[in-house]
Each structure stands twice: as C-alpha cells, then as structure tokens.
C-alpha cells in the first residue's frame, strides 16, 4: 500500500528537498570554480524577484512573474521555476 502524506508532511519533505538542492548547487559552484569550469547557478539566469519567489516556495507566483518578465509560455515558466 502506498504511503499517504498530509499537506504538512509534504511541505516538510519538499522543504528538505529544496534545502538539499541548494546545498548541492553551492557545492557544484565551488567545485566548478576550483576546476576552472564555468558554471552559472540557475537562480542567476532569472530575474531576482522570480528567484526570490521560488526560494520562498511561491511557485505559481514565481511562474507568473517569470512569464511577465520574459514573455515565456506556461510550460517554459514551469520548467524554469521548478529548476531553481
């Protein structure tokens, strides 16, 4: 039987995943610098307000802000925001 989670448990799990991804990105940036390989963190390729909204877990707001700033369609905005 599949595990069942309530909204609070899911939120905690997603926050933990987000924290882990930020740690991985930070480590990748350090390793890339030491190896002399160019690396641009995904958050640096989008407007600052979009990255801030995404970091706060406001995915829909971040997608709307990205679409407004870039003219991207909904699918592209979702891909970019979820990749932050």
SEMIRO-896503 format. One record per residue: residue in three letters; x, y, z of N, C-alpha, C in turn. Coordinates in steps of 0.1 Angstrom, whole numbers, always signed. Atoms other than C-alpha are relative to their C-alpha. Layout:
R;ala;X;Y;Z;X;Y;Z;X;Y;Z
...
END
This chain:
R;unk;+8;-12;+0;+0;+0;+0;+9;+12;+0
R;unk;-9;-12;+1;+15;+34;-10;-1;+8;+13
R;unk;+0;-9;-12;+24;+58;+18;-9;+12;-3
R;unk;+9;-12;+1;+0;+86;+25;+6;+11;+8
R;unk;-6;-12;-7;+11;+121;+35;-11;+11;+0
R;unk;+9;-12;+0;-9;+151;+46;+8;+12;-5
R;unk;-6;-12;+6;-2;+186;+33;+12;+5;+8
R;unk;-11;-5;-8;+21;+195;+62;+12;-9;-1
R;unk;-11;+9;+2;+42;+164;+58;+6;+2;-14
R;unk;-6;-2;+13;+46;+170;+21;+8;+13;-1
R;unk;-8;-13;+0;+56;+206;+27;+13;-2;+6
R;unk;-13;+2;-6;+83;+195;+51;+9;-8;-9
R;unk;-8;+8;+9;+95;+169;+26;+6;+9;-11
R;unk;-4;-9;+11;+96;+195;-2;+10;+10;+5
R;unk;-10;-10;-5;+114;+220;+20;+14;-7;+2
R;unk;-12;+8;-2;+140;+193;+29;+7;-2;-14
R;unk;-6;+2;+13;+145;+185;-8;+6;+13;-5
R;unk;-5;-14;+5;+148;+223;-16;+13;+3;+7
R;unk;-12;-2;-8;+174;+226;+12;+12;-8;-6
R;unk;-11;+9;+5;+194;+197;-2;+4;+4;-14
R;unk;-4;-4;+14;+193;+210;-38;+8;+13;+1
R;unk;-8;-12;-2;+206;+244;-26;+14;-3;+5
R;unk;-13;+4;-5;+234;+227;-8;+8;-7;-12
R;unk;-6;+6;+12;+242;+207;-40;+5;+10;-9
R;unk;-4;-11;+9;+242;+238;-61;+12;+8;+5
R;unk;-11;-8;-5;+265;+256;-37;+13;-8;-1
R;unk;-11;+9;+1;+289;+226;-37;+5;+0;-15
R;unk;-3;+1;+14;+287;+224;-75;+7;+13;-5
R;unk;-6;-13;+4;+296;+261;-78;+15;+1;+5
R;unk;-14;+1;-6;+327;+256;-55;+9;-9;-9
R;unk;-8;+9;+8;+339;+226;-74;+2;+5;-14
R;unk;-2;-5;+14;+334;+242;-108;+10;+11;+0
R;unk;-10;-10;-1;+354;+272;-97;+14;-6;+2
R;unk;-13;+6;-2;+382;+250;-84;+5;-7;-12
R;unk;-4;+7;+13;+382;+230;-117;+2;+9;-11
R;unk;-2;-10;+10;+382;+262;-137;-11;-2;-11
R;unk;+11;+2;+10;+349;+253;-154;-11;+10;+3
R;unk;+10;-10;-1;+323;+280;-160;-13;-7;+5
R;unk;+13;+6;-5;+291;+274;-140;-9;+12;+4
R;unk;+9;-10;-4;+261;+297;-136;-12;-6;+7
R;unk;+12;+5;-7;+236;+288;-109;-13;+3;-7
R;unk;+13;-2;+7;+201;+285;-123;-7;+13;+5
R;unk;+6;-12;-6;+189;+313;-99;+6;+13;-6
R;unk;-6;-12;+6;+213;+337;-116;-4;+3;-14
R;unk;+4;-2;+14;+197;+333;-150;-14;+5;-1
R;unk;+13;-5;+0;+163;+345;-140;-1;+13;+8
R;unk;+2;-13;-8;+150;+379;-126;+1;-3;+15
R;unk;-2;+1;-14;+158;+384;-90;-13;-3;+8
R;unk;+13;+2;-7;+121;+386;-79;-5;-14;-3
R;unk;+5;+14;+3;+114;+352;-96;+8;-9;+8
R;unk;-8;+9;-9;+143;+335;-78;-4;+1;+14
R;unk;+5;-2;-14;+131;+350;-45;-13;-7;+2
R;unk;+13;+7;-2;+95;+338;-50;+2;-15;+0
R;unk;-2;+14;+1;+107;+304;-60;+7;-5;+13
R;unk;-7;+4;-13;+130;+302;-29;-9;+0;+12
R;unk;+10;-1;-11;+100;+311;-7;-10;-10;-2
R;unk;+10;+11;+2;+81;+282;-22;-13;+5;-7
R;unk;+12;-6;+7;+57;+305;-41;+1;-3;-15
R;unk;-2;+5;+13;+59;+285;-73;-9;+7;-10
R;unk;+9;-6;+9;+28;+299;-90;+3;+15;-2
R;unk;-3;-15;+1;+37;+335;-82;+13;+1;-8
R;unk;-13;+0;+7;+73;+328;-95;-3;-2;-15
R;unk;+3;+3;+14;+59;+313;-127;-6;+13;-7
R;unk;+7;-11;+6;+36;+343;-133;+10;+12;-2
R;unk;-10;-11;+1;+65;+368;-126;+10;-3;-11
R;unk;-9;+3;+11;+88;+349;-150;-7;+2;-13
R;unk;+7;-2;+12;+61;+349;-177;-1;+15;-3
R;unk;+1;-14;+2;+56;+386;-172;+13;+7;-5
R;unk;-13;-6;+3;+93;+394;-173;+6;-4;-14
R;unk;-7;+5;+12;+102;+372;-203;-9;-3;-12
R;unk;+10;+4;+11;+70;+365;-223;+0;-15;-2
R;unk;-1;+14;+2;+76;+328;-218;-14;-6;+1
R;unk;+13;+6;-2;+47;+304;-221;+0;-8;+14
R;unk;+2;+6;-13;+33;+285;-191;+10;-12;+2
R;unk;-9;+11;-1;+53;+253;-198;+14;+3;+2
R;unk;-14;-5;-2;+86;+271;-201;+2;+6;+13
R;unk;-1;-6;-13;+79;+291;-170;+1;-10;+11
R;unk;+0;+10;-10;+71;+260;-150;+14;-8;+0
R;unk;-13;+6;+1;+103;+243;-163;+11;+8;+7
R;unk;-11;-8;-6;+125;+272;-153;-2;+1;+15
R;unk;+2;-2;-14;+109;+278;-119;+2;-13;+8
R;unk;-2;+12;-7;+109;+242;-109;+15;-4;+0
R;unk;-14;+3;+0;+146;+240;-119;+8;+9;+9
R;unk;-8;-9;-9;+156;+267;-94;+2;-6;+13
END
